[in-house]
Amino acid sequence: MLKELEIKERIAFYKKELGDELAQILKFWSENTPDDINGGFYGKIDNDNQITVNAPRGSVLNTRILWAFSSAYILNREPSHLQMATRAYQYIIDHIIDKQYSGVYWSVDYKGNPLDTKKQVYAIAFTIYALSEYYRASGSGAAKQKAIDLFNLLVEKAYDPVESGYFEAFTREWKPIDDLRLSAKDANEKKTMNTHLHVLEGFTNLYRIWPDKALKEHIQMLIDNFLDHFIDHQSHHLILFFDERWKPKSGLVSYGHDIEATWLLLEAAEVIENETAIGIIKRITIDITDATIKGLDNDGGLWYEYEPADRRLIKEKHWWVQAEAMVGFYNAWQISGNEKYLDISLNNWQFVKK
């Protein structure tokens, strides 16, 4: 009984600290990022809070802003958060959506004109995710319909009907493209774990507002892709890059993606109410989580990557890896009841604060 009370107190304190920090983060973005001259949000602010007015504006940044403020409004019903979400939504509709060829631009310039026009499936997945959340916050039928349209577009243009899964990128006109990469560090391969994970995330959020049969089938197909291809059931890490026929093209371990995949896969199975998949994923979650523990530093932070070929640990600590660790280890505790995972999540939060 005392142990149970202690855990409840630790969780309550964790929740309060995260709530306080959320308020500070949203306050920062509300006060510093809106561009009242060109609309939308600035593309870059440096460490001294100096704005780079003419910085490009990425579709992923803007859709993450839309999701964050929409989700915050659902959580706390603060009117200013819905106003910020609506600002982001309008900018995406006016400038990020490609009205001629459909989909979204990778980036626009600071005046909202198309800049990098290639169609990155990853970016479209985030747009579906964000538009669905905005519908949940605002009830905007237009946002819901646009999310549905983008789902249908991905199925038409990016889905592989032969081998299943989704191809990585295309030209603006949806033609094949030589450079498929999200960033310079990525392998130039046709199918990637990262993009599939966020397509799954976007489709899952869309299913919450639109429980369509075909959408459910694609979510199940994506779950199967992870169980059949992306998860290495021997090492319990995720394989990051494949060719179009699901031949692995990388052995690199990404600790952040490993732990992120556990809770996103479980969330997807729960939303479509597939009890068989839920049971399988819960078991796999613990295996992947235990493999991820090898990437923890003594200070509570989670290292970036590991290259097994030369046994080389990439000793960097990235913000998003810590964010996924906090959620993923907490999720593992919820599944298993093993307090060691809760301890890791809380220790990681201590690292983040420091």
C-alpha positions as CSV (number, residue, x, y, z in Angstrom):
1,M,0.0,0.0,0.0
2,L,2.8,2.4,0.8
3,K,4.6,1.5,-2.4
4,E,1.4,2.2,-4.4
5,L,1.0,5.5,-2.7
6,E,4.6,6.4,-3.4
7,I,4.2,5.6,-7.1
8,K,1.0,7.8,-7.3
9,E,2.8,10.7,-5.7
10,R,5.7,10.3,-8.2
11,I,3.3,10.3,-11.1
12,A,1.4,13.3,-9.8
13,F,4.6,15.3,-9.5
14,Y,5.8,14.2,-13.0
15,K,2.4,15.3,-14.4
16,K,2.6,18.7,-12.7
17,E,6.2,19.3,-13.9
18,L,5.3,18.3,-17.4
19,G,2.2,20.5,-17.4
20,D,4.2,23.5,-16.2
21,E,6.8,23.0,-18.9
22,L,4.1,22.5,-21.5
23,A,2.7,25.9,-20.6
24,Q,6.1,27.5,-20.8
25,I,6.8,26.0,-24.3
26,L,3.5,27.0,-25.7
27,K,3.9,30.5,-24.2
28,F,7.3,30.8,-25.9
29,W,5.9,29.8,-29.3
30,S,2.9,32.0,-29.0
31,E,5.0,35.1,-28.1
32,N,8.0,34.6,-30.4
33,T,7.1,32.8,-33.5
34,P,4.1,34.4,-35.2
35,D,5.0,36.5,-38.3
36,D,2.5,39.4,-38.4
37,I,3.8,40.7,-41.7
38,N,4.0,37.6,-43.9
39,G,1.6,35.5,-42.0
40,G,2.1,32.1,-40.3
41,F,5.2,31.5,-38.3
42,Y,8.9,32.4,-38.7
43,G,11.1,29.6,-40.0
44,K,14.1,30.2,-37.7
45,I,15.0,31.8,-34.3
46,D,18.5,31.5,-33.0
47,N,19.7,30.7,-29.5
48,D,19.6,34.4,-28.6
49,N,16.0,34.7,-29.8
50,Q,17.1,36.6,-32.9
51,I,14.6,36.0,-35.7
52,T,15.8,35.1,-39.2
53,V,13.0,36.8,-41.0
54,N,13.8,35.4,-44.5
55,A,14.3,31.8,-43.3
56,P,12.4,29.1,-45.3
57,R,9.4,27.5,-43.7
58,G,9.1,23.7,-43.6
59,S,5.8,21.8,-44.0
60,V,6.8,19.5,-41.1
61,L,7.4,22.5,-38.7
62,N,4.1,24.1,-39.6
63,T,2.1,20.9,-39.3
64,R,3.8,20.1,-35.9
65,I,2.7,23.6,-34.8
66,L,-0.8,22.9,-35.9
67,W,-0.9,19.5,-34.1
68,A,0.7,20.9,-30.9
69,F,-1.7,23.8,-30.4
70,S,-4.7,21.7,-31.4
71,S,-3.7,19.0,-29.0
72,A,-3.1,21.6,-26.3
73,Y,-6.6,23.0,-26.8
74,I,-8.1,19.6,-26.5
75,L,-6.2,19.2,-23.2
76,N,-6.9,22.5,-21.5
77,R,-9.5,24.4,-23.6
78,E,-7.4,27.5,-23.5
79,P,-8.9,29.8,-26.3
80,S,-5.5,31.3,-27.3
81,H,-4.3,27.8,-28.2
82,L,-7.1,27.3,-30.6
83,Q,-6.4,30.7,-32.1
84,M,-2.8,29.6,-32.7
85,A,-3.9,26.3,-34.2
86,T,-6.3,28.2,-36.5
87,R,-3.4,30.5,-37.6
88,A,-1.3,27.4,-38.5
89,Y,-4.2,25.7,-40.2
90,Q,-4.9,28.7,-42.5
91,Y,-1.2,29.1,-43.4
92,I,-1.0,25.4,-44.3
93,I,-4.1,25.6,-46.5
94,D,-3.0,28.9,-48.1
95,H,0.7,28.1,-48.7
96,I,1.8,24.5,-47.8
97,I,-0.9,22.6,-49.8
98,D,0.0,22.2,-53.5
99,K,-3.3,23.3,-55.1
100,Q,-2.2,22.2,-58.6
101,Y,-0.7,18.7,-58.1
102,S,-2.0,17.9,-54.6
103,G,0.0,17.0,-51.5
104,V,2.2,19.4,-49.7
105,Y,5.4,21.2,-50.5
106,W,8.5,20.3,-48.4
107,S,9.1,24.0,-47.9
108,V,8.1,27.5,-48.9
109,D,10.0,30.7,-48.7
110,Y,9.3,33.4,-46.1
111,K,6.7,35.0,-48.2
112,G,4.9,31.6,-48.6
113,N,5.9,30.9,-52.2
114,P,6.9,27.3,-53.1
115,L,10.6,26.5,-52.5
116,D,11.4,22.8,-52.3
117,T,8.4,21.3,-54.1
118,K,9.2,17.6,-53.9
119,K,6.5,15.4,-52.4
120,Q,7.9,13.7,-49.3
121,V,5.5,11.1,-48.0
122,Y,6.7,11.9,-44.4
123,A,5.5,15.5,-44.7
124,I,2.1,14.5,-46.0
125,A,1.7,12.0,-43.1
126,F,2.4,14.8,-40.6
127,T,-0.2,16.9,-42.4
128,I,-2.8,14.2,-42.0
129,Y,-1.9,13.9,-38.4
130,A,-2.2,17.6,-37.8
131,L,-5.4,18.2,-39.7
132,S,-7.1,15.3,-37.9
133,E,-6.1,16.8,-34.6
134,Y,-7.3,20.2,-35.7
135,Y,-10.7,18.7,-36.5
136,R,-10.8,17.2,-33.0
137,A,-10.1,20.6,-31.5
138,S,-12.2,22.8,-33.8
139,G,-14.8,20.6,-35.5
140,S,-13.7,22.0,-38.9
141,G,-15.3,19.9,-41.6
142,A,-12.9,21.3,-44.2
143,A,-9.9,20.2,-42.2
144,K,-11.3,16.7,-41.8
145,Q,-12.0,16.5,-45.6
146,K,-8.5,17.7,-46.5
147,A,-7.1,14.9,-44.2
148,I,-9.2,12.3,-46.0
149,D,-8.2,13.7,-49.4
150,L,-4.5,13.4,-48.4
151,F,-5.0,9.8,-47.2
152,N,-6.6,8.9,-50.6
153,L,-3.8,10.7,-52.4
154,L,-1.1,8.6,-50.6
155,V,-2.9,5.4,-51.4
156,E,-3.2,6.4,-55.0
157,K,0.3,7.8,-55.5
158,A,2.7,6.3,-52.9
159,Y,1.3,2.9,-51.9
160,D,3.1,-0.1,-53.4
161,P,0.3,-2.5,-54.4
162,V,2.8,-5.3,-55.3
163,E,5.0,-5.5,-52.1
164,S,2.9,-3.3,-49.8
165,G,4.2,-0.3,-47.9
166,Y,4.8,3.3,-49.1
167,F,7.5,4.7,-51.3
168,E,9.5,7.6,-49.8
169,A,9.3,10.6,-52.2
170,F,8.4,11.9,-55.6
171,T,8.7,15.1,-57.7
172,R,6.1,17.8,-57.4
173,E,4.2,16.1,-60.2
174,W,4.4,12.7,-58.5
175,K,7.0,11.3,-60.8
176,P,10.0,9.2,-59.7
177,I,12.8,11.2,-58.1
178,D,16.5,10.4,-57.6
179,D,17.0,11.9,-54.2
180,L,14.5,10.3,-51.8
181,R,16.1,11.4,-48.5
182,L,14.6,13.4,-45.7
183,S,18.0,14.7,-44.8
184,A,21.7,14.4,-45.8
185,K,22.3,11.7,-43.1
186,D,19.7,9.4,-44.4
187,A,20.3,6.5,-46.8
188,N,18.8,7.1,-50.2
189,E,16.4,4.1,-50.2
190,K,12.8,3.7,-51.4
191,K,11.2,2.5,-48.2
192,T,12.1,3.7,-44.7
193,M,11.0,2.9,-41.2
194,N,10.7,6.5,-40.2
195,T,8.3,7.4,-42.9
196,H,6.2,4.3,-42.4
197,L,6.0,5.0,-38.6
198,H,4.6,8.5,-39.2
199,V,2.2,7.4,-42.0
200,L,0.9,4.9,-39.3
201,E,0.7,7.8,-36.8
202,G,-1.2,10.0,-39.2
203,F,-3.6,7.3,-40.3
204,T,-4.3,6.3,-36.7
205,N,-5.3,9.9,-35.8
206,L,-7.5,10.1,-38.9
207,Y,-9.2,6.9,-38.0
208,R,-10.2,8.5,-34.7
209,I,-12.4,11.0,-36.6
210,W,-13.2,8.9,-39.7
211,P,-13.5,5.1,-39.0
212,D,-13.4,4.1,-42.6
213,K,-12.9,0.4,-43.6
214,A,-10.2,1.1,-46.2
215,L,-8.3,3.3,-43.8
216,K,-8.5,0.5,-41.2
217,E,-7.1,-2.0,-43.7
218,H,-4.1,0.3,-44.4
219,I,-3.4,0.8,-40.7
220,Q,-3.4,-3.0,-40.3
221,M,-1.1,-3.4,-43.3
222,L,1.3,-0.9,-41.8
223,I,1.3,-2.8,-38.5
224,D,2.0,-6.0,-40.5
225,N,4.9,-4.2,-42.2
226,F,6.5,-3.5,-38.9
227,L,5.9,-7.0,-37.6
228,D,7.2,-8.6,-40.8
229,H,10.0,-6.3,-41.9
230,F,11.0,-3.3,-39.7
231,I,11.4,-5.2,-36.4
232,D,14.4,-7.4,-36.2
233,H,13.0,-10.2,-33.9
234,Q,16.6,-11.3,-33.0
235,S,18.2,-8.0,-32.0
236,H,14.8,-6.4,-31.0
237,H,15.9,-3.2,-32.8
238,L,14.3,-1.7,-35.9
239,I,15.7,-1.8,-39.4
240,L,15.7,1.7,-40.8
241,F,16.1,1.4,-44.6
242,F,14.9,-1.1,-47.3
243,D,14.7,-1.3,-51.1
244,E,11.3,-1.6,-52.8
245,R,11.3,-5.4,-52.2
246,W,11.9,-5.2,-48.5
247,K,15.6,-6.1,-48.7
248,P,17.3,-4.5,-45.6
249,K,19.8,-1.8,-46.5
250,S,21.1,-0.7,-43.1
251,G,22.2,-2.2,-39.8
252,L,22.2,1.2,-37.9
253,V,20.4,1.2,-34.6
254,S,18.4,4.3,-33.8
255,Y,17.5,4.2,-30.1
256,G,14.9,7.0,-30.4
257,H,13.1,5.3,-33.2
258,D,13.1,2.0,-31.4
259,I,11.4,3.3,-28.3
260,E,9.1,5.6,-30.4
261,A,7.8,2.7,-32.5
262,T,6.7,0.7,-29.4
263,W,4.0,3.2,-28.2
264,L,2.9,4.3,-31.7
265,L,2.4,0.7,-32.8
266,L,0.4,-0.1,-29.7
267,E,-1.7,3.1,-30.1
268,A,-2.6,2.1,-33.7
269,A,-3.6,-1.4,-32.7
270,E,-5.8,0.0,-29.8
271,V,-7.5,2.6,-32.0
272,I,-8.5,0.0,-34.6
273,E,-9.4,-2.4,-31.7
274,N,-7.4,-5.3,-33.0
275,E,-7.0,-7.4,-29.8
276,T,-4.7,-10.0,-31.4
277,A,-2.3,-7.2,-32.6
278,I,-2.5,-5.5,-29.2
279,G,-1.3,-8.7,-27.4
280,I,1.5,-9.3,-29.9
281,I,2.7,-5.6,-29.7
282,K,2.6,-5.5,-25.9
283,R,5.0,-8.5,-25.8
284,I,7.3,-7.0,-28.5
285,T,7.2,-3.7,-26.8
286,I,9.0,-5.1,-23.7
287,D,11.6,-6.8,-25.9
288,I,12.4,-3.6,-27.8
289,T,12.3,-1.5,-24.7
290,D,14.9,-3.8,-23.0
291,A,17.1,-3.5,-26.1
292,T,16.8,0.3,-26.0
293,I,18.0,0.3,-22.4
294,K,21.5,-0.5,-23.8
295,G,21.5,3.0,-25.2
296,L,21.0,4.8,-21.9
297,D,23.8,6.9,-20.4
298,N,24.5,7.0,-16.7
299,D,23.1,10.5,-16.5
300,G,19.6,9.3,-17.7
301,G,19.9,10.5,-21.2
302,L,19.4,8.3,-24.2
303,W,22.2,8.2,-26.8
304,Y,21.5,8.8,-30.5
305,E,22.6,5.8,-32.5
306,Y,24.8,2.7,-32.6
307,E,26.6,1.2,-35.6
308,P,27.0,-2.5,-35.0
309,A,29.3,-3.0,-38.0
310,D,32.2,-1.3,-36.2
311,R,30.7,-1.4,-32.7
312,R,30.5,2.4,-32.6
313,L,28.2,4.4,-30.3
314,I,27.3,7.8,-31.8
315,K,27.7,9.8,-28.6
316,E,25.1,12.6,-29.3
317,K,22.0,13.4,-27.4
318,H,19.1,14.8,-29.4
319,W,16.0,16.4,-28.1
320,W,13.5,14.2,-29.9
321,V,15.2,11.0,-28.7
322,Q,14.7,12.1,-25.0
323,A,11.0,13.0,-25.8
324,E,10.4,9.5,-27.2
325,A,12.3,7.9,-24.2
326,M,10.0,9.6,-21.7
327,V,6.9,8.4,-23.4
328,G,8.1,5.0,-24.4
329,F,9.5,3.9,-21.1
330,Y,6.4,5.2,-19.3
331,N,4.3,3.1,-21.8
332,A,6.4,0.0,-21.0
333,W,5.7,0.5,-17.3
334,Q,2.0,0.9,-18.0
335,I,2.0,-2.4,-19.9
336,S,4.2,-4.4,-17.6
337,G,3.9,-2.9,-14.2
338,N,7.7,-3.2,-13.8
339,E,8.8,-0.1,-11.9
340,K,12.2,0.0,-13.6
341,Y,10.7,1.4,-16.7
342,L,8.9,4.2,-14.7
343,D,12.3,5.0,-13.1
344,I,14.0,5.3,-16.5
345,S,11.3,7.7,-17.7
346,L,11.6,9.8,-14.6
347,N,15.4,9.8,-14.8
348,N,15.3,10.8,-18.4
349,W,13.1,13.8,-17.4
350,Q,15.7,14.7,-14.8
351,F,18.3,14.7,-17.6
352,V,16.1,16.9,-19.8
353,K,15.6,19.4,-17.0
354,K,19.3,19.6,-16.4
